[in-house]
């Protein structure tokens, strides 16, 4: 294998795996309907008694979709990939494929530091590996598309989101009572990014 390769095959493989992971999210809910019908439970009961599972399905769908869109934006800057980059991408995919497992746990059990930590930990792995991919491409003469390079803003935003995800993981896993509320920290990313952009010109002017 050469040192660098066209990213098309890697992108197609990644998209296929993501599609399978998203599909796996809904399968437990399909089973719930089948089991409920077998016990003569009505449709309203199916929805009301499985609200947590429906919520975690929607949450995980949003998480996977968001990271897939982020992955798409990263690879818009890529003209080739290397073996190390492929390995990091596989780690990213491992987290994507694993996410339906904690999704099912969260839907089936009471919220706790363990369940929140497990779920948020998978999101942290996704964020770290996506930032890692962004950093590998940024400024690389063989990997980065010179016509569409990774901007400093994109790299900073990726670091920022990973930092907030790490903080959310620590709060969810270590602080009693916080659990999934820690994920609300991720909504602060745009606000913090604007503050960073305001501070930089002020520092450069000094």
C-alpha positions as a Markdown table, in Angstrom:
| # | Residue | x | y | z |
|---|---|---|---|---|
| 1 | Unk | 0.0 | 0.0 | 0.0 |
| 2 | Unk | 1.3 | 3.5 | -0.8 |
| 3 | Unk | 1.9 | 6.1 | 1.8 |
| 4 | Unk | -1.3 | 8.0 | 0.8 |
| 5 | Unk | -4.5 | 6.8 | -0.8 |
| 6 | Unk | -7.6 | 8.4 | -2.3 |
| 7 | Unk | -10.2 | 9.0 | 0.5 |
| 8 | Unk | -13.2 | 7.9 | -1.5 |
| 9 | Unk | -13.1 | 4.3 | -0.4 |
| 10 | Unk | -12.6 | 5.2 | 3.2 |
| 11 | Unk | -15.5 | 7.7 | 3.0 |
| 12 | Unk | -17.9 | 5.1 | 1.4 |
| 13 | Unk | -17.0 | 2.6 | 4.1 |
| 14 | Unk | -17.5 | 5.1 | 6.9 |
| 15 | Unk | -20.9 | 6.2 | 5.5 |
| 16 | Unk | -22.0 | 2.5 | 5.3 |
| 17 | Unk | -21.0 | 1.8 | 8.9 |
| 18 | Unk | -22.8 | 4.9 | 10.1 |
| 19 | Unk | -25.9 | 4.0 | 8.3 |
| 20 | Unk | -25.9 | 0.5 | 9.9 |
| 21 | Unk | -25.4 | 2.0 | 13.4 |
| 22 | Unk | -28.3 | 4.4 | 12.9 |
| 23 | Unk | -30.5 | 1.5 | 11.8 |
| 24 | Unk | -29.5 | -0.5 | 14.9 |
| 25 | Unk | -30.8 | 2.2 | 17.1 |
| 26 | Unk | -34.4 | 1.7 | 16.1 |
| 27 | Unk | -34.4 | -2.1 | 16.3 |
| 28 | Unk | -35.1 | -2.4 | 20.1 |
| 29 | Unk | -38.1 | -0.1 | 19.6 |
| 30 | Unk | -39.4 | -2.3 | 16.8 |
| 31 | Unk | -39.1 | -5.3 | 19.2 |
| 32 | Unk | -41.0 | -3.4 | 21.9 |
| 33 | Unk | -44.0 | -3.0 | 19.5 |
| 34 | Unk | -43.9 | -6.7 | 18.6 |
| 35 | Unk | -43.8 | -7.8 | 22.3 |
| 36 | Unk | -46.5 | -5.3 | 23.3 |
| 37 | Unk | -48.8 | -6.5 | 20.6 |
| 38 | Unk | -48.3 | -10.1 | 21.7 |
| 39 | Unk | -49.4 | -9.1 | 25.2 |
| 40 | Unk | -52.5 | -7.3 | 23.8 |
| 41 | Unk | -51.2 | -3.9 | 24.9 |
| 42 | Unk | -52.5 | -0.9 | 22.9 |
| 43 | Unk | -50.4 | 1.6 | 21.0 |
| 44 | Unk | -50.8 | 4.3 | 23.6 |
| 45 | Unk | -49.3 | 2.0 | 26.2 |
| 46 | Unk | -46.3 | 1.2 | 23.9 |
| 47 | Unk | -45.5 | 4.9 | 23.7 |
| 48 | Unk | -46.2 | 6.0 | 27.3 |
| 49 | Unk | -44.4 | 3.0 | 28.9 |
| 50 | Unk | -41.3 | 3.4 | 26.7 |
| 51 | Unk | -40.7 | 7.1 | 26.7 |
| 52 | Unk | -37.2 | 6.8 | 28.0 |
| 53 | Unk | -36.2 | 4.4 | 25.2 |
| 54 | Unk | -37.8 | 6.7 | 22.6 |
| 55 | Unk | -36.0 | 9.7 | 24.0 |
| 56 | Unk | -32.6 | 7.9 | 24.0 |
| 57 | Unk | -33.2 | 6.7 | 20.4 |
| 58 | Unk | -33.8 | 10.3 | 19.3 |
| 59 | Unk | -30.8 | 11.6 | 21.4 |
| 60 | Unk | -28.5 | 9.0 | 19.9 |
| 61 | Unk | -29.8 | 9.7 | 16.4 |
| 62 | Unk | -28.9 | 13.3 | 16.9 |
| 63 | Unk | -25.5 | 12.5 | 18.3 |
| 64 | Unk | -24.6 | 10.1 | 15.4 |
| 65 | Unk | -26.0 | 12.5 | 12.8 |
| 66 | Unk | -24.1 | 15.5 | 14.3 |
| 67 | Unk | -20.8 | 13.6 | 14.3 |
| 68 | Unk | -21.4 | 12.2 | 10.8 |
| 69 | Unk | -21.9 | 15.7 | 9.5 |
| 70 | Unk | -18.7 | 16.8 | 11.3 |
| 71 | Unk | -16.9 | 13.9 | 9.8 |
| 72 | Unk | -18.2 | 14.9 | 6.4 |
| 73 | Unk | -16.9 | 18.5 | 6.9 |
| 74 | Unk | -13.5 | 17.2 | 7.9 |
| 75 | Unk | -13.2 | 14.9 | 4.9 |
| 76 | Unk | -14.2 | 17.8 | 2.6 |
| 77 | Unk | -10.6 | 19.0 | 3.3 |
| 78 | Unk | -9.0 | 15.6 | 2.6 |
| 79 | Unk | -7.3 | 14.7 | -0.7 |
| 80 | Unk | -5.6 | 11.5 | 0.6 |
| 81 | Unk | -5.3 | 9.4 | 3.7 |
| 82 | Unk | -2.5 | 7.4 | 5.4 |
| 83 | Unk | -2.5 | 4.2 | 7.5 |
| 84 | Unk | -2.5 | 6.1 | 10.8 |
| 85 | Unk | -5.4 | 8.3 | 9.7 |
| 86 | Unk | -7.3 | 5.1 | 8.7 |
| 87 | Unk | -6.7 | 3.7 | 12.2 |
| 88 | Unk | -8.0 | 6.8 | 13.9 |
| 89 | Unk | -11.0 | 6.7 | 11.6 |
| 90 | Unk | -11.6 | 3.1 | 12.6 |
| 91 | Unk | -11.6 | 4.2 | 16.3 |
| 92 | Unk | -14.2 | 6.8 | 15.4 |
| 93 | Unk | -16.3 | 4.1 | 13.8 |
| 94 | Unk | -15.9 | 1.8 | 16.8 |
| 95 | Unk | -17.5 | 4.5 | 19.0 |
| 96 | Unk | -20.3 | 5.0 | 16.4 |
| 97 | Unk | -21.0 | 1.2 | 16.3 |
| 98 | Unk | -20.8 | 0.9 | 20.1 |
| 99 | Unk | -23.2 | 3.8 | 20.8 |
| 100 | Unk | -26.5 | 1.7 | 20.3 |
| 101 | Unk | -25.3 | -0.5 | 23.3 |
| 102 | Unk | -25.3 | 2.4 | 25.9 |
| 103 | Unk | -28.3 | 3.8 | 24.2 |
| 104 | Unk | -30.2 | 0.6 | 25.1 |
| 105 | Unk | -28.8 | 0.6 | 28.6 |
| 106 | Unk | -29.9 | 4.2 | 29.2 |
| 107 | Unk | -33.4 | 3.4 | 27.9 |
| 108 | Unk | -33.8 | 0.3 | 30.1 |
| 109 | Unk | -32.3 | 1.5 | 33.4 |
| 110 | Unk | -32.6 | 4.4 | 35.8 |
| 111 | Unk | -30.3 | 7.3 | 35.2 |
| 112 | Unk | -27.1 | 7.0 | 37.3 |
| 113 | Unk | -23.5 | 8.1 | 37.3 |
| 114 | Unk | -22.6 | 4.9 | 35.6 |
| 115 | Unk | -25.1 | 5.0 | 32.8 |
| 116 | Unk | -24.5 | 8.7 | 32.2 |
| 117 | Unk | -20.8 | 8.2 | 32.3 |
| 118 | Unk | -20.9 | 5.3 | 29.9 |
| 119 | Unk | -23.0 | 7.2 | 27.4 |
| 120 | Unk | -21.1 | 10.4 | 27.7 |
| 121 | Unk | -17.8 | 8.5 | 27.6 |
| 122 | Unk | -18.6 | 7.2 | 24.1 |
| 123 | Unk | -19.4 | 10.7 | 22.9 |
| 124 | Unk | -16.1 | 11.8 | 24.4 |
| 125 | Unk | -14.3 | 9.1 | 22.3 |
| 126 | Unk | -16.1 | 10.3 | 19.2 |
| 127 | Unk | -15.1 | 13.9 | 19.9 |
| 128 | Unk | -11.5 | 13.1 | 20.6 |
| 129 | Unk | -11.1 | 11.0 | 17.5 |
| 130 | Unk | -12.8 | 13.5 | 15.3 |
| 131 | Unk | -10.5 | 16.3 | 16.6 |
| 132 | Unk | -7.6 | 13.9 | 16.1 |
| 133 | Unk | -8.6 | 13.5 | 12.4 |
| 134 | Unk | -8.9 | 17.3 | 12.0 |
| 135 | Unk | -5.5 | 17.9 | 13.6 |
| 136 | Unk | -3.9 | 15.2 | 11.3 |
| 137 | Unk | -5.2 | 16.9 | 8.2 |
| 138 | Unk | -4.6 | 20.5 | 9.2 |
| 139 | Unk | -1.4 | 21.8 | 7.5 |
| 140 | Unk | -0.4 | 18.3 | 6.2 |
| 141 | Unk | 1.1 | 18.7 | 2.8 |
| 142 | Unk | 0.0 | 15.3 | 1.6 |
| 143 | Unk | -3.4 | 14.9 | 3.3 |
| 144 | Unk | -4.9 | 18.4 | 3.1 |
| 145 | Unk | -6.5 | 19.7 | 0.0 |
| 146 | Unk | -4.7 | 23.0 | -0.8 |
| 147 | Unk | -7.8 | 24.4 | -2.4 |
| 148 | Unk | -9.9 | 23.7 | 0.7 |
| 149 | Unk | -7.6 | 23.7 | 3.8 |
| 150 | Unk | -8.8 | 23.2 | 7.4 |
| 151 | Unk | -9.2 | 26.7 | 8.9 |
| 152 | Unk | -7.8 | 27.7 | 12.2 |
| 153 | Unk | -11.3 | 28.4 | 13.4 |
| 154 | Unk | -12.4 | 24.8 | 12.5 |
| 155 | Unk | -9.5 | 23.4 | 14.5 |
| 156 | Unk | -10.1 | 25.6 | 17.5 |
| 157 | Unk | -13.8 | 24.8 | 17.5 |
| 158 | Unk | -13.0 | 21.1 | 17.4 |
| 159 | Unk | -10.6 | 21.4 | 20.4 |
| 160 | Unk | -13.3 | 23.5 | 22.2 |
| 161 | Unk | -16.0 | 20.9 | 21.7 |
| 162 | Unk | -13.8 | 18.1 | 22.9 |
| 163 | Unk | -12.9 | 20.1 | 26.0 |
| 164 | Unk | -16.5 | 20.7 | 26.8 |
| 165 | Unk | -17.3 | 17.0 | 26.2 |
| 166 | Unk | -14.5 | 16.0 | 28.6 |
| 167 | Unk | -16.0 | 18.3 | 31.2 |
| 168 | Unk | -19.5 | 16.9 | 30.6 |
| 169 | Unk | -18.1 | 13.4 | 31.0 |
| 170 | Unk | -16.4 | 14.2 | 34.3 |
| 171 | Unk | -19.6 | 15.9 | 35.6 |
| 172 | Unk | -21.8 | 13.0 | 34.5 |
| 173 | Unk | -19.6 | 10.3 | 35.8 |
| 174 | Unk | -18.3 | 11.8 | 39.0 |
| 175 | Unk | -20.9 | 14.3 | 40.4 |
| 176 | Unk | -24.1 | 12.7 | 41.9 |
| 177 | Unk | -27.3 | 14.0 | 40.4 |
| 178 | Unk | -25.9 | 15.6 | 37.3 |
| 179 | Unk | -26.1 | 12.6 | 35.0 |
| 180 | Unk | -27.3 | 13.6 | 31.5 |
| 181 | Unk | -27.8 | 17.3 | 32.3 |
| 182 | Unk | -24.0 | 17.5 | 31.8 |
| 183 | Unk | -24.6 | 17.2 | 28.0 |
| 184 | Unk | -26.2 | 20.7 | 28.1 |
| 185 | Unk | -22.6 | 22.0 | 28.3 |
| 186 | Unk | -22.2 | 21.1 | 24.6 |
| 187 | Unk | -24.8 | 23.7 | 23.7 |
| 188 | Unk | -22.3 | 26.4 | 25.0 |
| 189 | Unk | -19.8 | 25.6 | 22.2 |
| 190 | Unk | -21.0 | 28.4 | 19.8 |
| 191 | Unk | -21.0 | 31.0 | 22.7 |
| 192 | Unk | -17.5 | 30.0 | 23.9 |
| 193 | Unk | -16.3 | 30.1 | 20.3 |
| 194 | Unk | -17.5 | 33.7 | 19.9 |
| 195 | Unk | -15.8 | 34.7 | 23.1 |
| 196 | Unk | -12.5 | 33.1 | 21.9 |
| 197 | Unk | -12.8 | 35.0 | 18.6 |
| 198 | Unk | -13.3 | 38.3 | 20.5 |
| 199 | Unk | -10.3 | 37.7 | 22.7 |
| 200 | Unk | -7.9 | 36.8 | 19.9 |
| 201 | Unk | -8.1 | 40.2 | 18.1 |
| 202 | Unk | -7.7 | 42.0 | 21.4 |
| 203 | Unk | -4.6 | 39.9 | 22.2 |
| 204 | Unk | -3.2 | 40.5 | 18.7 |
| 205 | Unk | -3.7 | 44.2 | 19.0 |
| 206 | Unk | -1.6 | 44.4 | 22.2 |
